Amino acid sequence: MLGKTANGLFWMYRYLERAENISRLVETGQRIALTRLGSSDEEWESVLQTAGVAAGFHAAHDSLAKDTAIDWMLRAKENPSSVLTSIMAARQNARLVRTALTHEVWEATNATYMTACTALARKVSERDLPQTLRTVRQQTALVRGATHGTMLRNDIYDFARIGTFLERADNTARILDVKYYVLLPSVMAVGSSIDNVQWETILRSVSARGGFRMEYGDSIDPRDIAQFLILDKRMPRSLAFCIGKLRDNLGYLASNYGTRPQSWALVDHIERGYLSFDIDAVLDYGLHEYIQKVLSLLSELGAQIEIDYRFYE
């Protein structure tokens, strides 16, 4: 299966994952803002940068404020990566590939769309924000559950998974990088209670706090957190886990079609070249520099998949 159907599935699941991930970034910004002393909108600039939507925001707004940043990320139709826009795009792609989906997946996607339209029909108040973010995550999880429970494990499923894990890997890298952008008040805060609370917030933002505590206990060590979110193949939002799944599903496609395209070679290069050594090597490389390199390679991988499987033919 090549061409427009593959394209529709790939982007449907990318957009669903993006909607969930943007909601997680908003929650990250909200939690980290609570750890800062005094009132500052600086953390929202970093969150906008991390989400890749800062340029659009500043083009549409003269000044930065918390409520306008959150509204831009949640429901602005002018923002192609807002939660509402992403869910609308996911549903539109689902309509285009309706015959490739099971009834359960389509119903879950449609329900997610209708719920999002209701929840984001107007500006979300600070009081309602936590519940709205939970609702977004729960609805996208329903689609994911329907996909796992009802879809045939064929090339349709492979493209759905590739879209999901490419977007998820990109998001985990960005959330890790937000810690090093401008969130830390000053270098003096490194190792302080504020620093530790922010690292714990990073774990919460990718639903990794429980798993991390099972593995490392109650201590908050930035090195252990970086190890967990980058290299631990058991953690379903780690870079290593996501890249491993991308390699698996691209491998299944290569076997199905009897060819090993450039995208498979590229994901193999990412896995072997950047996820096969220990965390000390990552930190020696420079965490920010490492993440930026991985983000660049993920972008290259997405573009190569579109070429290899003729998405626009």
N, C-alpha and C positions, 0 to 999 in steps of 0.2 A: 504494500500500500504506500504510494508516494503521492506527492502533490498536495492539493488543497485539503484533503481529509486529514493527512498527517499534520499539516499546518494548523488546522482548526483544533485538533486535539491537543497539540503541543501548547498552543496559546491559551486554550480554555483552562488548562491546568496550571499554567504559569500565572494567569490572572487570578485564579482562586487562591493560589499560594501567596501571591502578592498582596491580596486583600487581607489575608490573615497576618502576614508579616508587617504590613503597615500599621495594623492595629497594635501589634506587639511593640513597634517602635514608638508609637504614641504613648503606650503604657510605660515604656522605658523612660521617655522624656519626663513624663508625669512623676514617676517615682524618684528619678534623680533630682528633679527640681525640688522635691521635698527635703532632700539632704543638704541643699545649699543654704548658706547663711545669707539672709537678706533677700531682696527681690531682684531677680535678674531674668532676662529673656535669652541669655546667651546659650543656654542648653538647647533652646528650640532652634536656634540657628544651626547647631551641630546636628540635631535630629533631621532637619530639612536637608542638610548637606548629605547626611548618611543615606537618606531615602532617595537622593538624587533629584529632589524637586525644589531646591532652593532658588534656582534661576527663575523658574516659572513663578514662584511665590513673589519674588522681589519685582518681577515685571508687572504683577497684578496689584501689589500693595506698596504703599509709600513707606511704611514702617513695620517693624516686627513686634508682635505681641503674642502672648501665649494663646489667647482664644482664637486669633486669626490663623495662627500656625496650625492649631489642631483642626480647625474647620477646613483649612486647605487640604490637609492630609486625609480627612475623613470623607468629605462630601463635595468638594469643589469639582464641578463638571469640567472646568477649564484645566484641571490637573489630571493628566492621563494616568497617573498612578495613585489617585485617591482610592480609598476603599470602595466608595460607591461606583466610581468609574470603572474600577477593575472588575467588580462583580457584574456590572452591566455588560462589559466586554466579554467576560466569561460566558454569560448566558447567550450573548449573540453568537459566539463561536460554537456553543453547544447546539444552538438552533441549526447552524450550518452543517454540523456533523451528527444530526439527530439520529440518523439510521445506524450510526456506529456505536451509539450508547444504549445501555439497557434502560428499560422504563424507570427503574429505581434511581439510576443516576440522573436521568433527565428531571424526574420529579424533585429530587433533592436539590438540584441546581436551580430549578425554577422557584422552589420554596426559599432558597437562600436569597435570590433576587428580590422576591416580594418582601421578605423580612427586612432586607437592607433598605429598600425603598421606604418602608414604614419607619424604621429606626432612624434613618438619616434624612427624613423629609424636612427637618428644620435643624437649626443649630443645636448641637448637643450641649446641655448644661454640664458644669463640672460635677454636679451631684449625680447626673445620669451617665457620666462618661464610663465608669468602671463596668456597669451593666451592659452598655452598648458595645464595648470592646469584647466582653465575654460572649455576647450574642453573635458577633461576627465570627469569632473563633469556633463557637459551637456549630454554627451553620456550615462553615467550610468543612468542619470535621465530619458532618453528616454526608457531604458529597464524597469525601475521601472514604468513609466507611462503606457507602453504597458501591463505590468503585471496587474496593477490595473484595466485597462480598458477592458481587454479581457479574463482574466483567470477565470475559474469557481471556486467558493469558496468551494473547496473540500480539501482533504488531500494533493493534489499536491500544492495548494496555501499555505496551512499551513506550509509545509516544506520550501517553498520559503521564507515565512515571518520569520520563526524561524532562518534560516540562516542569513537573513538580520539583524534582531534585536540583535542576539547574537554578530555579528561582530560590529554592531554600538555601543552597550553598552560597549564593550571592548575598542573601539576607544575613546569614550567620556571620559572614565575613564583614559585612557593613556594621552589624551590631557590635562586633568586637572592636572595630575601628573607631566607633563613636566614643569609646572610652579614652581614646588617645587624640581625639580631635580638639575639643575645648571644654569637655565636661569637668575635668579636674580643676578645682579652683586655683591651685598653684602647686609647684613642685614640692612645697613644704607639706602638702596633704598626702603625699605618697606614703602608704603604710599606716595612715591615721584611721580613725573610726569612720570618717567620711569616705575615704578611699575604699575601705572594706564594704561599707554599705552600697557604694556604687558598683563594686564588683558583684555583690550579691544580686543587685538589680539586673545586671547583665545576665546572670544565670536565670533569673525569673523570666526575663524577656524571651528566652528560648525554651521555657518549660524544662529547665535542666537543674533546678535547685534540688529537687528530691533525689534525682539520680546522683548528683554530685555529692550530696551528704551521705548517701549509701556507700559511695566509693571512698570519700576522703574525710568523713566526719564533719564536725561543726566548724573546723578551722577554715578561714578564708585566706587562701594563698593565691595571689594572682598567677603565679607560675602554674599551679595545679589547675586553675580555671582555664588558662590558655591551652594547657595540655588536653583537658577534657573537651573543650569546644572545637579544637582543631584536629587532634590526632586520635581521639578515642572512637574506635569503630563500632562501639556498642551504643553510642549516644545518637539517636536518630536525627539530630540537627547539627551534628558535628560536620566539619568539612570532609573529614575522612570517610564518614558514613555516606554522605551525599555523593561524593565523587565515586565511591565504590559502587553505589547503585547506578549512577550514570554509566559507569564502565560495564556493569552487568547488562543493562538494558540495551545499550549500543551494541554490545556483543551479541545479544539475542537477535537484534535486527541484522547484524552482519551475517549471522548463521542463516537466518530466514531468507535473505536475499542473495546469499552466496558471494558476498563481496565484503571487503574490509575497508571502508572509506576513510578519508582523512580525519573525520571527527572521532572515530574510534582511536586512531593513533594519537590524537591530541589529548583525549581524556586519559589515555595510558601514560602519556608524558607528564600530565599534571599529577597523576597519582604517584608515579615513580620518582619524579623530580622534586615534588614539594610536600608529599605526605608520607614519605617512607623513612624520615629521620626523626630524631627525638626533639623535644621542645627546646632544649638548650641550643640546638642548631637554629631553630626558628628565631629565638630571642637574640642570638648572635647576628643573624641576618638583619634584625630590626623588625619588630612586630608590625609596625605601620607599613614599612616597605614590603614586607612579606604579604600582608593582606592586599595591598594595592596591586602587587604582581599577580596574586591569585584572582582578584577581581578582573584584571585585564585578560587573563587566560580564560576565565569563564565567559566573558563577552565574546572572545574569539571563538570559543567552542560553540556558543549559541549560533553565531553567524555561519559557522562551518556546517552545523547540522542542517540549517536552512538550505545551504547549497547542495549538500550531499543527497538530501531527500526531496529536492526540487519542490520546495514549498509553494512557489509562485507560478508553477506551470499548470 
